[in-house]
């Protein structure tokens, strides 16, 4: 089976490519290798993938219809997994046009080409951000999601609506995965756990918003890959699933684990809530447990030490 994976040099993209290659799939990875965070990290991930003869990479911007069209024509994928997106809630407030171009125009390009090339299944990354400031905890897939509080969240909700429309119009099989705070080795440097680690080691202040009164459903990368691969395999007609750890951990507990693993106290600068941010995320995973057999296994007490081990090795600490 030939699978086109966008955002292949990204955090989740890298792990998904690696896991599918190990099972013998032919993978074409595309990525625009933008400079939102260090290209060196993206290139290092790619270097690990390119040793596999079943992996091919092309530097392509999915918002460029001519470039991505030629990729479809040459590779003729059986399935498409769209993980390419401009990430980050706070960055979306300052740079909304980047999100419209990548997350909406790029998404439409991919799903339109999937129809034209008779792709068997279109699986795409959504986000817990679609829930906005939903007060009902834990978040359920059928909860209201039409009041996003960030441009990023709005762009991901638009993906879900577009995918549903394409299914209804053309019968394309689409599966949206609402990822909840994914972390782990090779993770994104713009994420809090990564930033905190770097600053604690450098003896710098860490900014903790909402005076530390925040909770997140931290989900380890290995669990996310198991759920994503199940979605690819099951290839449902038109579904949306939560992929989270089904636990909402206190941000201050995460900081305590980091301090313990680094043998160093954090210098904390407490700040008020930032625009576009939420107090709490918490995934109800009953639907994904039932239909994807999704059963996350790794808590932050096991996952964060794995990240710290990788961090020290990668940065020669």
N, C-alpha and C positions, 0 to 999 in steps of 0.2 A: 504494500500500500504506500502511496505517495502522499505525504502530508506537507502542506505549505504552512510554515509557522512564522508569523510576523512578530517583530520585537525579539528576534532570536538571540540578540546579544544582551538582552535585558536579564534581570534577575530570574523571574519565573520562566522566561523563554529559554534561557540557558539550561535550566534543570529539566524542563520538559523535553527539549531536543535530546539531551543526554540520555534520559530514561527511555525514550522511544527508539533511539539509535541502538541501545543495548538489546532491544527486542527485535531488531532487524528491519525496522521501517526505513524507507527512503525519505529523507528530510531535506527540503529546501528552506533555509532560513533567510529571512530578509530583515534588514534593520537600516535606519538612516544614520546611525551612530552619531546622534546629535550631542551637543556639549552641555546638556542639562546637568549632567554630572560627569566625572572623569571618564574620558574615552579609554584611558589605559585599562580600567577595570573591564569595560566591555570587550576590548581587544583580547584581554587575558582569558575571558570566558570563551571567546570564539576560538582562540588558539587550542583550547582543550577539546573543542568539538571537531575541528578540522582534521584531526588525526584519524577520524572515522571515514572510511571510503564512501559510506552512504550519506554523508553530509555535504551539502553544497551551500555556499553563502553568496548572497548578492547584496551589495549596498544599494538600497532602494528606499525612496520616500513614498509611502503608500498614498500620499496626497497628490502625487504625480501620476495621472491616469495612464500616460503613455508608457512610463517605466514599469508600472505594476502590471499593465496589460501584457507586455512582452514576457514577464515572468510566468504568467498563467499559460500563455501560448507555448512556451518552451517546456515547462515542467508538467503541465496537465495534471494538477493535483486531484486526488480522490476526495480529500477533505482539507478544509482550511481552518487553522486556529489563529484567531486574531488577538495577539497580546500587545501589539504596537499601540502605544498611546502616550500622549504627554501626561505624565503623572504629576501628583502634588496638588493638594488643596490650596495651600497658601500662594503658591506660584500662579495659580489660575486667576487670582484676583488682580495681579499685576500684569499678566500677559494673556488676556482672554482669547485673542486672535489665534495664538498658537494652538489652543485647545480646539477651537472650531476647525482649524485646518487639519490637524492630525486626527482628533477623536471623532469628528463628524464627517468632514469631506473624505478623509482617508477610509473611514468605516464604510461609507456609501460606495466608494470605488471598489472595495473588496467584496462587498455583498452583491453588487451589480455584476462584477466579473465572475462571481461564484455561480450566478444564474446562467450567464452566457456560456460558461464552460462546464455546465452540468455537474457541479460539485455535489457529492453525496451528503455532505454535512458541513455546517458552518458553526464553529464553536468560538465563543468570544468572551473576553474578560470584561465583566462589569465590576461593580464596587459596592462596598457597604455604604459609600457616600451617598448613594441614591436615597437612603432612608432619611437624610437630612437630620433635623433635630427631633425625630420621632421619639415621643415620650414612652411609648409602649415597649417594654423590654421583656424578653428578647425579641429581636426583629424577625418577623415572619415574612416569607416571600409575598404573601397576599396583602401585607400591610400597605397603607397609603405611601406612595413614593413620588407624589407630584408637587412636593414643596421642598426642593433642594435648597441648600444654603451656600452652595459654592458652584462656580462655573464648571469645575471638574465633575461634581456630582450631577449637574444638569446634562453635561455631555455624555455621561455614562447612561443616564436615564434615556436620553435620545437614542442611544444605541439599542436599548431594549425595545423601544417603540418601533424603530426602523426594522429591526430583525423580525418583530411580530408582523409588521405590514408585509414584508417580503415573503414570509411564510404563508400568510393569507392570500397574497396575490399569485404566488408562483409555486407554492408547496415546498419551498426550500426548508430543509430540516435545520433548525437553529437552536442552540443551547447557550444561554447566558449564565456566567458564573460570577456571583457576587463575592469577591474575595474580601476577607477581613484581615487587615494589618498583618501582611505576610512578612516573616523575618527569617533570618538564618545566615549561614556562611554564603559569601558572594553576594550579600544583600545590597540594597540601594543606600548610598551614602547620605541621601537626604532624609532618611528615616530617623526617628528620635533615638532609637537604641544605638544606631551607628554614630550619630552625632555625639551622644552622651559618652560613649566609649572613648572617642577621640579626645574630647575635652577633659574628661576625668584624668586620662593619662597625661595630658598636657598641663594639668593643674589649672585649667580655665573654668570660669563659671558656666554652668549649664542653665539654659532658660527653661523654666517649668511653668507652663501656662495654667490658667484657672487655679492658681495657687496650689497646684498638685492634685486637685480634686477631679481627677479624670480616670476613666476606666476604658480599657481596650480589649477586644477579643483577639489576642495575639495568636497567630496561626503559623506553625512551623512549615517551612518550605516542603519538606518531604510529604507531609499530610496533604498539602495543596496539590502536589503532583499526582498523588494517588487519586484524588477526587477529579482532577482535570482529565487524567487518562481514562477514568471510568466514563466521563461525559463523552469523550471522543468515541469510545467503544460502543456505548449504549445508543448514541446518536438519536435522541428523541425528536419527535416532530417539532415541537415548539415549547421549550421549557426554560425556566429560570431557577437557579439553585443558589442557596447560601453555602459558601465554603468557609467556615470559621471553626474555631476550636470549641465552641459552645461553652466558653467561660469568659467572664469579663474580669480581667485582672487590674488591680490598682496600679497606676503609673508609678507611684512611690515604691511599690513592691518590686517593680522592674528595676528601679534605680538601686534598691537594696541588693538585688542579685548581682548587678553590675559591680557595685562597690565590693561585694564579697569576692567575686571572681577576679577583680583587678587588684584586690588588697589595697584599696585606696578610697578615701572618702570623697564624695562629690561636693563641689562648691555650688550650692543651689541658689539661683536667683529666681524667686517666685514672681510671676507676672499675671496680669488679668487675662481672661479668655481672649483669644484672637478671633477676628472675623472669619467666618467660614468653618470654624472648628466646632466640634460637638463634645459634650460631657462624657458620653458613654457609647460604646458599640458592643453588641452582644448578639451572636447568631443563633437563631433557632434552626437546628439542622435535622429536624425530624424528616423533612421531605428528602433531603439529599442522602440521609442514612437509608431511607427506604428504597429510593429509586437509583441511587448511585453506589449503595453499600459503603457510604462515606463514614468512616469511624476514626477521627483524629486520635493520635496516640501520644503526642509529644507536648508536654507542658513547658512553660517558660523556665521552670526549674531545671529541666534537662536541655531545652533548646538554646537558651542564652549561653551556657557554658560551651556548647558546640560552636556558637558564633565567635565567642572570645578566643577559643583555640585557633580558629581559622584566622581571625583578625591579627593575632600575634604572629602567626606564621607568615601571612601575606605581607605584613608591613615590617617583618623582621624585628619584632620587639622581644 
